[in-house]
Amino acid sequence: MGSRGLSALGGSRAEPWPCFLPLIAPYHRRVRSLRSRLALLWLLSLAASLAVGVLLVLLYRQSAAAQAGRAEAVAARACDLVTERWNFYSAGWAGPAPPAGDAPFRRDLKGLLAMALPPGPPLEAGIWREGEGVLAAIGARPGGLDAVLGDVTTEALGEDRTATDWAETALGPVGLAACPLAGPVPGLAAYAAVPLLGAPGPVVLQAGLAVLLALMLAMTALLTWLQLSWARHVRGIETALARHEAGPLPRLAATGERELDRIIAALNTAGDRLAEAQQRSEALAARVALSERLAALGRVAAGVAHEIRNPIAAMRLRAENALAGDDARRRTALEAILAQIGRLDRLIGELLAMTQRRTAEPEAVDLLLFLQSCAADHPGVTVQAPGETRVVLDPALTRRALDSLLTNARQHSPAGGNVTLRGSIAGRTLRIEVQDSGPGVDKGLRGTLFEPFVTGRADGTGLGLSIARELTEAQGGRLVLAEPGGDGRGAIFAVEIAWPAS
């Protein structure tokens, strides 16, 4: 920056600082504020970023471009010298072209290169032949040059012009140039590789590096101070909280840091509120748990009372009719009473099944044979499943669940209707569907269908689907209503069981 730039900022180098004092003073007074420290660190980061950007632009424009252009020019000039010597060498030569691997031709080319190039040759110069590679070369070839050399010479031969490129080698960046050699030997090209020698850095680059170094040192010092100061306070807070095991949060002492003390005050206040909320939550949870137990007990009691009252009322009516009738009416009444007693016995059995603890014992079974054995106890059930397919499940629990589903499907299907038991596998998930041909599940029952004592039949207990769901969940699966049916379509219940990889 010249004198005009300095005068635009306020004159000499010492004059701008008084202008910035009003901006620096507030930061000095609030040096204990984390916000001011972060703002100062941000300003230093911004200045360092700008300095790095300027240095990179200057370095790219003044060094890289000049070096690359100089290397390409030197390499192209070397190619021109080789081309001139080749034209002299091949003048009056009409052919034929020497065969591949011809040793005298290679020696001639190497001598041609030595005569064409002046003392102090480039890193490497040579002659390339398509399909054969380097025929002759002088200089030292650095590692990593071969990969780019073939592309440059191929481009020069294909476009019949001088082609340039650069490569990153073991000795650093290298500029390449290749030019075709006309004459009786087809596919011949000269090439030269010139290292990109570094030029002395300009004064402005050195000054920028000095400024960047100073800024980075200042940022490091400030950042270190912040880290040590805050780490000490944070470590004290962590220690106090680590000693806390149960109950309300401990009271934290102030640190002298404004923002950190605000956080500590908020933590102390939150700890007090948390302790109060925890006490209220425990009391509320106890009341909710008690209410849920009472509600569940009420639902079960209501369902059991309903299921028991109906058979008792029917038996009482039959008994009264038997007392007032002859022997035939008494026999009929006793048969009806026995049927109601059987209904009560089934209800008690299903209630006991709901309270039994189930532990899954999975094993590998053939899917088709297993489904056929489940359907054998239910006449008129069609089985669909892939043959010779092994799945892992608990046969006893799954059979009991499918028995409940098949019984439910047959009860809801009309006379002569179809019930289908279908099995399929997707990955390691088994899906068993039970489909009936009944009217479907009523919309009012779909949300509570798997709850105890929910049924759509007057003679049903409403426990079959609930028990089937618990038997399925006992082995890690789930029972869902896959298709509610209706409009002439039957309902579909699906059992899904996944087994882990062996």
C-alpha positions as CSV (number, residue, x, y, z in Angstrom):
1,M,0.0,0.0,0.0
2,G,1.5,3.4,-1.0
3,S,1.5,6.8,0.8
4,R,-1.9,7.6,-0.8
5,G,-3.4,4.6,0.9
6,L,-1.9,5.5,4.3
7,S,-3.1,9.1,4.0
8,A,-6.6,7.9,3.2
9,L,-6.7,6.0,6.5
10,G,-5.7,9.0,8.5
11,G,-2.1,10.0,7.7
12,S,1.0,8.5,9.2
13,R,1.1,5.0,10.8
14,A,0.8,6.4,14.4
15,E,-2.2,8.5,13.7
16,P,-5.0,5.8,13.2
17,W,-4.7,4.4,16.8
18,P,-6.4,7.3,18.6
19,C,-9.4,6.8,16.3
20,F,-9.8,3.2,17.5
21,L,-9.5,4.0,21.2
22,P,-13.2,4.6,21.7
23,L,-13.8,1.1,20.2
24,I,-11.2,-0.6,22.2
25,A,-12.1,1.0,25.6
26,P,-15.5,-0.8,26.0
27,Y,-13.8,-4.1,25.5
28,H,-11.1,-3.2,28.0
29,R,-13.7,-2.4,30.6
30,R,-15.7,-5.5,29.9
31,V,-12.7,-7.8,29.7
32,R,-14.3,-10.2,32.2
33,S,-17.3,-10.7,29.9
34,L,-17.2,-13.8,27.8
35,R,-19.1,-12.0,25.0
36,S,-16.4,-9.4,24.6
37,R,-13.7,-12.0,24.6
38,L,-15.4,-14.0,21.9
39,A,-16.0,-10.8,19.9
40,L,-12.3,-9.9,20.2
41,L,-11.3,-13.5,19.2
42,W,-13.7,-13.2,16.2
43,L,-12.1,-10.0,15.1
44,L,-8.6,-11.5,15.3
45,S,-9.9,-14.5,13.3
46,L,-11.4,-12.3,10.7
47,A,-8.1,-10.3,10.4
48,A,-6.1,-13.6,10.1
49,S,-8.5,-14.9,7.5
50,L,-8.3,-11.8,5.4
51,A,-4.5,-11.8,5.6
52,V,-4.4,-15.5,4.5
53,G,-6.7,-14.7,1.6
54,V,-4.6,-11.8,0.4
55,L,-1.4,-13.8,0.8
56,L,-2.8,-16.7,-1.2
57,V,-4.0,-14.4,-4.0
58,L,-0.6,-12.7,-4.2
59,L,1.2,-16.0,-4.0
60,Y,-0.9,-17.5,-6.8
61,R,-0.7,-14.5,-9.1
62,Q,2.9,-13.6,-8.6
63,S,4.5,-17.0,-8.1
64,A,2.5,-20.0,-9.4
65,A,1.4,-18.4,-12.6
66,A,4.8,-17.0,-13.4
67,Q,6.5,-20.3,-12.6
68,A,4.1,-22.3,-14.6
69,G,4.3,-20.0,-17.6
70,R,8.1,-20.0,-17.4
71,A,8.3,-23.8,-17.1
72,E,5.9,-24.3,-20.1
73,A,7.9,-21.8,-22.2
74,V,11.2,-23.5,-21.4
75,A,9.7,-26.9,-22.1
76,A,8.1,-25.7,-25.4
77,R,11.4,-24.1,-26.4
78,A,13.3,-27.4,-25.8
79,C,10.7,-29.2,-27.9
80,D,11.3,-26.7,-30.7
81,L,15.0,-27.3,-30.6
82,V,14.6,-31.0,-30.8
83,T,12.1,-30.6,-33.7
84,E,14.6,-28.4,-35.6
85,R,17.4,-31.0,-35.1
86,W,15.0,-33.8,-36.1
87,N,14.0,-32.0,-39.3
88,F,17.7,-31.7,-40.2
89,Y,18.3,-35.4,-39.3
90,S,15.3,-36.7,-41.3
91,A,15.8,-34.4,-44.4
92,G,15.8,-36.5,-47.5
93,W,14.8,-39.7,-45.7
94,A,11.8,-41.2,-47.4
95,G,11.7,-44.4,-45.4
96,P,11.3,-47.1,-44.4
97,A,10.7,-46.5,-40.7
98,P,12.9,-48.4,-38.4
99,P,11.3,-51.3,-36.5
100,A,10.4,-51.2,-32.9
101,G,13.4,-51.6,-30.6
102,D,15.9,-50.7,-33.3
103,A,19.1,-50.0,-31.3
104,P,21.0,-47.9,-33.8
105,F,18.0,-45.6,-34.3
106,R,17.7,-45.1,-30.5
107,R,21.5,-44.2,-30.3
108,D,21.0,-41.7,-33.2
109,L,18.0,-40.1,-31.3
110,K,20.0,-39.8,-28.1
111,G,22.9,-38.1,-30.0
112,L,20.3,-35.8,-31.6
113,L,19.0,-34.8,-28.2
114,A,22.5,-34.1,-27.0
115,M,23.2,-31.8,-30.0
116,A,19.8,-30.1,-30.0
117,L,19.7,-29.0,-26.4
118,P,22.2,-26.5,-25.0
119,P,24.3,-27.1,-21.8
120,G,22.1,-27.2,-18.7
121,P,19.3,-29.3,-20.1
122,P,15.8,-29.4,-18.5
123,L,14.9,-32.0,-16.0
124,E,14.3,-34.5,-18.8
125,A,14.0,-34.3,-22.6
126,G,13.3,-37.2,-24.9
127,I,11.6,-38.6,-28.0
128,W,8.4,-40.7,-27.6
129,R,7.0,-43.2,-30.1
130,E,3.4,-44.2,-30.1
131,G,3.0,-47.8,-29.0
132,E,6.7,-48.1,-28.0
133,G,7.1,-45.4,-25.4
134,V,10.3,-43.5,-24.7
135,L,13.0,-44.2,-27.4
136,A,15.7,-41.9,-26.1
137,A,16.0,-39.4,-23.2
138,I,18.6,-37.3,-21.5
139,G,18.3,-36.1,-17.9
140,A,16.9,-37.7,-14.8
141,R,13.3,-38.8,-14.8
142,P,11.6,-38.2,-11.4
143,G,9.0,-40.6,-10.0
144,G,5.4,-39.9,-11.0
145,L,6.2,-38.5,-14.5
146,D,5.3,-41.6,-16.6
147,A,1.5,-41.3,-15.9
148,V,1.2,-37.8,-17.4
149,L,3.9,-38.2,-20.0
150,G,1.9,-40.6,-22.1
151,D,-1.2,-38.4,-22.0
152,V,0.7,-35.3,-23.2
153,T,2.4,-37.0,-26.1
154,T,-0.8,-38.7,-27.1
155,E,-2.6,-35.3,-27.1
156,A,0.2,-33.7,-29.2
157,L,0.2,-36.6,-31.8
158,G,-3.6,-36.6,-31.9
159,E,-4.0,-32.9,-32.4
160,D,-0.8,-32.4,-34.4
161,R,0.3,-29.5,-32.2
162,T,2.4,-28.7,-29.1
163,A,0.6,-29.8,-25.9
164,T,1.5,-28.8,-22.4
165,D,0.6,-30.0,-18.9
166,W,2.1,-30.4,-15.5
167,A,2.7,-33.3,-13.1
168,E,3.4,-33.6,-9.4
169,T,6.5,-35.7,-9.1
170,A,8.9,-36.8,-6.4
171,L,11.0,-33.7,-7.1
172,G,8.0,-31.3,-7.0
173,P,5.8,-29.8,-9.7
174,V,7.1,-30.3,-13.3
175,G,5.9,-28.6,-16.4
176,L,5.6,-30.7,-19.5
177,A,5.5,-29.9,-23.3
178,A,5.3,-32.3,-26.2
179,C,5.3,-31.7,-30.0
180,P,4.9,-34.1,-32.9
181,L,7.8,-34.9,-35.2
182,A,6.9,-35.1,-38.8
183,G,8.8,-37.4,-41.1
184,P,9.1,-40.9,-42.3
185,V,8.6,-42.4,-38.7
186,P,4.9,-42.2,-37.8
187,G,3.8,-41.6,-34.2
188,L,7.0,-39.8,-33.1
189,A,6.9,-36.9,-30.6
190,A,9.5,-34.9,-28.7
191,Y,8.9,-33.9,-25.1
192,A,10.6,-31.9,-22.3
193,A,10.0,-31.7,-18.6
194,V,11.1,-28.6,-16.7
195,P,10.8,-28.2,-12.9
196,L,8.8,-25.3,-11.5
197,L,11.6,-23.5,-9.7
198,G,10.5,-21.2,-6.9
199,A,11.2,-17.5,-7.2
200,P,12.1,-15.3,-4.3
201,G,9.0,-14.1,-2.4
202,P,8.1,-10.4,-2.9
203,V,8.4,-8.0,0.0
204,V,4.7,-7.7,0.4
205,L,4.5,-11.5,0.9
206,Q,7.1,-11.4,3.6
207,A,5.3,-8.5,5.3
208,G,2.0,-10.4,5.1
209,L,3.5,-13.5,6.6
210,A,4.9,-11.5,9.5
211,V,1.5,-9.9,10.2
212,L,-0.2,-13.3,9.9
213,L,2.3,-14.8,12.4
214,A,1.7,-12.0,14.9
215,L,-2.1,-12.4,14.6
216,M,-1.9,-16.1,15.1
217,L,0.3,-15.7,18.2
218,A,-2.1,-13.2,19.7
219,M,-5.1,-15.5,18.9
220,T,-3.2,-18.5,20.5
221,A,-2.4,-16.5,23.7
222,L,-6.0,-15.3,24.1
223,L,-7.5,-18.7,23.3
224,T,-5.1,-20.4,25.8
225,W,-6.1,-17.9,28.5
226,L,-9.7,-18.5,27.9
227,Q,-9.3,-22.2,27.9
228,L,-7.3,-22.3,31.2
229,S,-9.7,-19.9,32.9
230,W,-12.9,-21.5,31.9
231,A,-11.5,-25.1,32.2
232,R,-10.8,-24.4,35.9
233,H,-14.3,-23.2,36.6
234,V,-16.0,-25.9,34.5
235,R,-13.9,-28.5,36.2
236,G,-15.1,-27.3,39.6
237,I,-18.8,-27.5,38.4
238,E,-18.2,-31.0,36.9
239,T,-16.7,-32.2,40.2
240,A,-19.6,-30.9,42.2
241,L,-22.2,-32.5,39.9
242,A,-20.2,-35.7,39.7
243,R,-20.5,-36.2,43.4
244,H,-24.2,-35.9,43.2
245,E,-25.9,-39.3,43.1
246,A,-29.6,-38.9,44.0
247,G,-32.0,-36.3,45.2
248,P,-32.0,-32.5,44.3
249,L,-29.1,-31.0,42.4
250,P,-26.3,-29.5,44.7
251,R,-25.9,-25.8,45.1
252,L,-23.1,-24.4,42.9
253,A,-20.8,-21.6,44.0
254,A,-20.2,-18.5,41.9
255,T,-17.0,-18.3,39.8
256,G,-16.6,-14.6,39.1
257,E,-17.3,-15.1,35.4
258,R,-20.4,-13.2,34.4
259,E,-21.8,-15.5,31.8
260,L,-20.8,-18.6,33.8
261,D,-22.3,-17.3,37.0
262,R,-25.6,-16.7,35.1
263,I,-25.5,-20.3,34.1
264,I,-24.8,-21.4,37.6
265,A,-27.6,-19.3,39.0
266,A,-30.0,-20.8,36.4
267,L,-28.8,-24.3,37.4
268,N,-29.4,-23.6,41.0
269,T,-32.9,-22.3,40.3
270,A,-33.6,-25.3,38.0
271,G,-32.3,-27.7,40.7
272,D,-34.8,-26.2,43.2
273,R,-37.6,-26.4,40.7
274,L,-36.6,-29.9,39.7
275,A,-36.7,-31.1,43.3
276,E,-40.2,-29.6,43.7
277,A,-41.3,-31.1,40.4
278,Q,-39.9,-34.5,41.3
279,Q,-41.8,-34.6,44.5
280,R,-45.0,-33.6,42.7
281,S,-44.3,-36.1,40.0
282,E,-43.8,-39.0,42.4
283,A,-47.0,-38.2,44.2
284,L,-48.9,-37.9,40.9
285,A,-47.3,-41.1,39.5
286,A,-48.5,-43.0,42.6
287,R,-52.0,-41.6,42.2
288,V,-52.0,-42.4,38.4
289,A,-50.7,-46.0,39.0
290,L,-53.4,-46.5,41.6
291,S,-56.1,-45.1,39.3
292,E,-54.9,-47.3,36.4
293,R,-54.9,-50.4,38.6
294,L,-58.4,-49.6,39.9
295,A,-59.6,-48.9,36.4
296,A,-58.1,-52.1,35.0
297,L,-59.6,-54.1,37.9
298,G,-62.9,-52.4,37.3
299,R,-62.9,-53.3,33.6
300,V,-62.0,-56.9,34.3
301,A,-64.5,-57.2,37.1
302,A,-67.2,-55.7,34.9
303,G,-66.4,-58.1,32.0
304,V,-66.2,-61.1,34.3
305,A,-69.5,-60.1,36.0
306,H,-71.2,-59.7,32.6
307,E,-69.9,-63.0,31.3
308,I,-71.0,-64.9,34.5
309,R,-74.3,-63.2,34.9
310,N,-75.7,-64.2,31.5
311,P,-75.2,-68.0,32.0
312,I,-76.5,-67.7,35.6
313,A,-79.6,-66.0,34.4
314,A,-80.1,-68.5,31.7
315,M,-79.7,-71.4,34.2
316,R,-82.1,-69.8,36.6
317,L,-84.7,-69.5,33.9
318,R,-84.3,-73.1,32.8
319,A,-84.4,-74.3,36.4
320,E,-87.7,-72.4,37.1
321,N,-89.2,-73.9,33.9
322,A,-88.0,-77.4,35.0
323,L,-89.7,-77.1,38.3
324,A,-93.0,-76.1,36.7
325,G,-92.8,-78.8,33.9
326,D,-92.8,-82.5,33.3
327,D,-89.8,-84.8,33.0
328,A,-89.2,-83.9,29.3
329,R,-89.0,-80.2,30.2
330,R,-86.7,-80.9,33.2
331,R,-84.4,-82.9,30.9
332,T,-84.3,-80.2,28.4
333,A,-83.6,-77.6,31.1
334,L,-80.8,-79.7,32.6
335,E,-79.1,-80.0,29.2
336,A,-79.3,-76.2,28.8
337,I,-77.9,-75.7,32.3
338,L,-75.0,-78.1,31.5
339,A,-74.3,-76.1,28.3
340,Q,-74.2,-72.9,30.4
341,I,-71.9,-74.6,32.9
342,G,-69.6,-75.5,30.0
343,R,-69.6,-71.9,28.9
344,L,-68.6,-70.8,32.5
345,D,-65.9,-73.4,32.5
346,R,-64.4,-72.1,29.2
347,L,-64.5,-68.6,30.6
348,I,-62.6,-69.6,33.7
349,G,-60.1,-71.5,31.5
350,E,-59.5,-68.4,29.4
351,L,-59.1,-66.2,32.4
352,L,-56.5,-68.6,33.8
353,A,-54.7,-68.6,30.4
354,M,-54.5,-64.8,30.6
355,T,-52.8,-65.0,34.0
356,Q,-50.3,-67.7,33.1
357,R,-46.7,-66.7,32.7
358,R,-45.3,-67.6,29.2
359,T,-41.7,-68.2,28.3
360,A,-40.9,-68.6,24.6
361,E,-38.9,-71.7,23.6
362,P,-38.2,-71.1,19.8
363,E,-37.1,-73.9,17.5
364,A,-36.7,-74.5,13.8
365,V,-39.8,-76.0,12.1
366,D,-41.0,-76.6,8.6
367,L,-43.5,-73.9,7.9
368,L,-45.9,-75.8,5.6
369,L,-46.0,-78.9,7.8
370,F,-46.6,-76.7,10.9
371,L,-49.5,-74.8,9.4
372,Q,-51.0,-78.0,8.1
373,S,-50.9,-79.5,11.6
374,C,-52.5,-76.3,13.0
375,A,-55.3,-76.5,10.4
376,A,-56.0,-80.2,11.0
377,D,-58.1,-79.4,14.1
378,H,-60.2,-77.0,12.1
379,P,-62.1,-78.6,9.2
380,G,-62.5,-76.6,6.0
381,V,-59.3,-74.5,6.4
382,T,-57.1,-74.0,3.3
383,V,-53.4,-73.8,3.9
384,Q,-51.0,-71.8,1.6
385,A,-47.3,-71.7,2.3
386,P,-44.0,-72.4,0.5
387,G,-42.7,-75.9,0.9
388,E,-39.5,-77.0,2.5
389,T,-39.0,-73.7,4.3
390,R,-37.6,-73.6,7.8
391,V,-38.6,-70.9,10.3
392,V,-37.8,-70.3,14.0
393,L,-40.7,-69.9,16.4
394,D,-42.3,-71.4,19.6
395,P,-44.6,-74.1,18.2
396,A,-46.7,-74.4,21.3
397,L,-47.4,-70.6,21.8
398,T,-47.9,-70.1,18.0
399,R,-50.3,-73.1,17.8
400,R,-52.4,-71.8,20.6
401,A,-52.5,-68.3,19.1
402,L,-53.5,-69.7,15.6
403,D,-56.2,-71.9,17.2
404,S,-57.8,-68.8,18.7
405,L,-57.6,-67.0,15.3
406,L,-58.9,-70.0,13.3
407,T,-61.8,-70.5,15.8
408,N,-62.7,-66.8,15.5
409,A,-62.5,-67.0,11.7
410,R,-64.7,-70.0,11.4
411,Q,-67.3,-68.5,13.8
412,H,-67.5,-65.3,11.7
413,S,-67.6,-67.1,8.3
414,P,-71.0,-68.1,6.9
415,A,-71.9,-71.8,6.4
416,G,-69.8,-73.1,3.5
417,G,-67.5,-70.1,3.7
418,N,-63.7,-70.3,3.3
419,V,-61.0,-69.8,5.9
420,T,-57.4,-69.5,4.6
421,L,-54.3,-70.0,6.7
422,R,-51.4,-68.3,4.7
423,G,-47.7,-68.2,5.5
424,S,-44.9,-66.2,3.9
425,I,-41.3,-65.1,4.7
426,A,-39.6,-61.7,4.1
427,G,-36.0,-61.8,5.1
428,R,-36.0,-63.1,8.7
429,T,-39.6,-62.2,9.4
430,L,-42.4,-64.8,9.3
431,R,-45.9,-63.6,8.5
432,I,-48.9,-65.9,9.1
433,E,-52.3,-64.6,7.9
434,V,-55.8,-65.9,8.9
435,Q,-58.5,-64.8,6.5
436,D,-62.2,-65.5,6.8
437,S,-65.1,-64.9,4.5
438,G,-67.3,-63.1,7.0
439,P,-68.7,-59.6,7.0
440,G,-65.6,-58.0,8.4
441,V,-64.8,-56.2,11.7
442,D,-67.3,-53.5,12.7
443,K,-65.8,-50.0,12.7
444,G,-66.8,-49.5,16.3
445,L,-64.7,-52.5,17.5
446,R,-61.5,-52.0,15.5
447,G,-59.9,-49.6,18.1
448,T,-60.5,-52.0,21.1
449,L,-60.6,-55.3,19.3
450,F,-57.7,-56.9,21.2
451,E,-58.8,-55.8,24.7
452,P,-60.3,-58.4,27.0
453,F,-64.1,-59.0,26.9
454,V,-64.5,-57.1,23.6
455,T,-66.5,-59.2,21.2
456,G,-69.0,-58.8,18.3
457,R,-70.9,-62.0,19.1
458,A,-73.5,-62.5,21.7
459,D,-72.1,-65.9,22.7
460,G,-68.4,-64.8,22.7
461,T,-66.2,-64.2,25.7
462,G,-64.0,-61.6,24.0
463,L,-60.8,-63.2,25.3
464,G,-59.7,-65.2,22.2
465,L,-58.0,-62.3,20.4
466,S,-56.6,-60.9,23.6
467,I,-55.0,-64.2,24.5
468,A,-53.7,-64.7,20.9
469,R,-52.0,-61.3,21.0
470,E,-50.3,-62.1,24.4
471,L,-49.1,-65.5,23.0
472,T,-47.6,-63.7,20.0
473,E,-45.9,-60.9,22.0
474,A,-44.5,-63.5,24.4
475,Q,-42.1,-64.6,21.6
476,G,-41.3,-61.1,20.4
477,G,-43.9,-60.9,17.6
478,R,-47.1,-59.0,17.1
479,L,-50.7,-59.6,16.1
480,V,-52.4,-57.0,13.9
481,L,-55.7,-56.6,12.0
482,A,-54.2,-56.5,8.6
483,E,-57.5,-56.1,6.7
484,P,-60.8,-55.2,8.5
485,G,-62.9,-56.5,5.7
486,G,-66.4,-55.4,4.8
487,D,-68.1,-55.0,1.4
488,G,-68.0,-58.7,0.7
489,R,-64.4,-59.1,1.9
490,G,-63.5,-61.1,4.9
491,A,-61.1,-59.9,7.7
492,I,-57.4,-60.8,7.8
493,F,-55.5,-61.1,11.0
494,A,-51.7,-61.3,10.7
495,V,-49.1,-62.8,13.1
496,E,-45.6,-61.4,12.5
497,I,-42.5,-63.1,14.2
498,A,-38.9,-62.2,13.5
499,W,-36.0,-64.4,14.5
500,P,-32.3,-63.2,14.9
501,A,-29.5,-64.2,12.7
502,S,-27.8,-67.5,13.7
